[in-house]
Amino acid sequence: MLAMKQMAGGLGRARAIGSAATGVRRMATVSDALDRKVRQNNWEEGNFINYKKMSENLAIVRSRLNRPLTYAEKILYSHLDDPHGQEIERGKSYLKLRPDRVACQDATAQMAILQFMSAGMDSVANPTTVHCDHLIEAQVGGVKDLDRAISINKEVYDFLATACAKYNIGFWRPGSGIIHQILLENYAFPGGLLIGTDSHTPNGGGLGMAAIGVGGADAVDVMANLPWELKAPKVIGVKLTGQMSGWTAPKDIILKVADILTVKGGTGAIVEYHGPGTASVSCTGMATITNMGAEIGATTSLFPFNDRMYDYLAATKRKEIGDFARVYANELKEDEGAEYDQLIEINLSELEPHINGPFTPDLGTPISKFSQAVKENGWPEELKVGLIGSCTNSSYEDMSRAASIARDALDHGLKAKSAFTVTPGSEQIRATIERDGQLQTFEEFGGMVLANACGPCIGQWDRRDVKKGEANSILSSYNRNFTGRNDGNPATHSFVTSPDLVVALTIAGNLHFNPLTDKLKDKDGNEFMLKPPTGDGLPTRGYDPGQDTYQAPPKDRASVSVAVSPTSDRLQILEPFQPWDGKDAKDLPILIKAKGKTTTDHISMAGPWLKYRGHLDNISNNMLIGAINEANDEANKVKNFTTGEWDAVPAVARDYKKKGIKWVVIGDWNYGEGSSREHAALEPRHLGGLAIVTRSFARIHETNLKKQGMLPLTFADPADYDKIKPDDKVDILATELAVGKPVTMVVHPKDGKSFEIKLEHTFNEPQIEWFKNGSALNTMAKSRA
């Protein structure tokens, strides 16, 4: 232990060690200090943090690159499958990596496990967990909503519970909390690499982990012990100086960054926070910031290891991990002189609270200018609902600060004027704030406490206070506010901000209130100003774990059978996709030319469709029903060229498939932005699509399409998007597909002369094999044969 303390300041120092057997004195090496068995978490006995291997890999890469490294690079390069031979160039090379863990939420886990089952293995090869958080609809309150969800989703939960038991996967039952909060509380550790089948997996960056959202097919690779492939990200540095105070919260940092970078500004990059300002942000505050990095398209976001992380590890009964991280601390931050591809500087002392939206998370407005923006844009002034919690902002600190504002209002005889909901991020948070009184304050204030689940953040909200199509405003501490996402109402103006501002504006009941400058009237008509929020970053009495919601895999797994009914309308065993026929595809119809923003919500809606996440054919009935057709400016109405009739997008696709006609989709910028749902890639493949041709792709969606044997192609000249009409036919010369070479698309206008357009792609050699074999899963099965 003394040696650990002596080396805690850095790995550069060594000390003499005597050997009783030989009498020889030698110098302790880095490997000596790191040669310890420290468990990754408190739930799994045989999985350890391998800082020694990471250090050895880094030493190899350092000797090759001979330059200072960013922290993001250190984590990725320390997890290389082949540190000696791996080509490394930021923004260009495809890295083959060995993640420490895999995590799946229940909606995406169904398809991931169904795919894993077809790999024919009896156990996952790497530590994996499944978390039940997406299928619980917010309706009347936590307990009743949870009971209702368990009843409605029994078939799916039984499948997941038995599959996890069968394949050696940790299972977090419904009610345990949101996947990202559970990962932060139990599984994230500094310097680790985790992949998760949800786009907000980067939440783990709050504990210095490279936690990356992926599609289920990527997760299956790692579960099956294949290296995971990632295009070497560029690194955007965000230097924080100064210190937050008053109404400014960690959420405001990412709201400001989103405003600067926009929803696609982080694509292909890791956002790395550094600088003296990081020391003043709590661990859970850092998690809020990294979580919402998904909104700028970033691969992930992270903070360097510091004392705030150590304190959080200690508070969550992982002090041994914190001590081990201190030994490895020199490699848990950027090297001096490390260079970033882009650098942003933010002075926290000058940062103003922000409100972002509506309809997009990157439209940032400081609170001082928000009232004016509401007037100028004609946004609905009345605040109908304020919502706090979610995976982004449901920490003890968030809840404590929000409760302090609510208590201040109550002390003046005021309650929430708007409807108000609270979503605890985990059972541990719920139990702790119940014990410490914040929950009672929220209920006194007029709040409804929802289940420990995603709820309204992902559209699981049975909202009844406004009619569909009725313009209204809501304010949340969530991360995502695309059109119709929260409540299915495209006229809802959804804004995102800190929990502090949500509570403050909920008291006033309108969007014009600025708690930094405006006064309220108490029950007696006297004016007063709300006090700035206060609250502990960590509970002084420690966390209350609440109810035990974890199911460990049994010791004897051979006798476990996985529950899938052949007549189920929610679960369906997968059939392999057909391999490519080796020919160019000629005279293909354009199923839809999508106009403007086409997110994964437009391609494969969530909400009521979540129940079909394990049944590919049923969920395919939502394919592209939210995309706007350029031909008529309508959603879910396209022309079937074989009949001349207009019909729903999935219906036309099914008709083409039945007639043996392959088809393509033409898309706009950043196609597939949003959640990591692989169904948005599986559905077009299942319904007979060949290619998606766009101006640009969101990272996860592009990879997902490749994994399913689709061709994600981009216009070499983005202006060519405008040359194509919805009723054109196209040839895709798939035989031209080769690394670094363009593919030709021949366009046959309905009236006019044919012309050629060059399309680009990011396929490498192994990915081309996915296309040839019909999918990545087919390629895996072929290699095992």
Beta strands, then each sheet from edge to edge (+ up, - down):
strand 1: 16-18
strand 2: 25-27
strand 3: 94-97
strand 4: 101-105
strand 5: 128-131
strand 6: 170-172
strand 7: 193-196
strand 8: 210-213
strand 9: 228-231
strand 10: 234-241
strand 11: 269-274
strand 12: 300-302
strand 13: 342-347
strand 14: 354-356
strand 15: 364-366
strand 16: 383-389
strand 17: 419-423
strand 18: 447-449
strand 19: 472-476
strand 20: 492-496
strand 21: 520-521
strand 22: 527-528
strand 23: 550-551
strand 24: 585-593
strand 25: 628-629
strand 26: 634-635
strand 27: 638-639
strand 28: 646-647
strand 29: 663-667
strand 30: 689-694
strand 31: 711-715
strand 32: 729-732
strand 33: 743-748
strand 34: 755-760
sheet 1: 1+ 2-
sheet 2: 3+ 9-
sheet 3: 8+ 7+ 4+ 5+ 6+ 23-
sheet 4: 12+ 11+ 10+ 13+
sheet 5: 14+ 15-
sheet 6: 18+ 17+ 16+ 19+ 20+
sheet 7: 21+ 22-
sheet 8: 24+ 29+ 30+ 31+ 34- 33+ 32- 24+
sheet 9: 25+ 26-
sheet 10: 27+ 28-
end
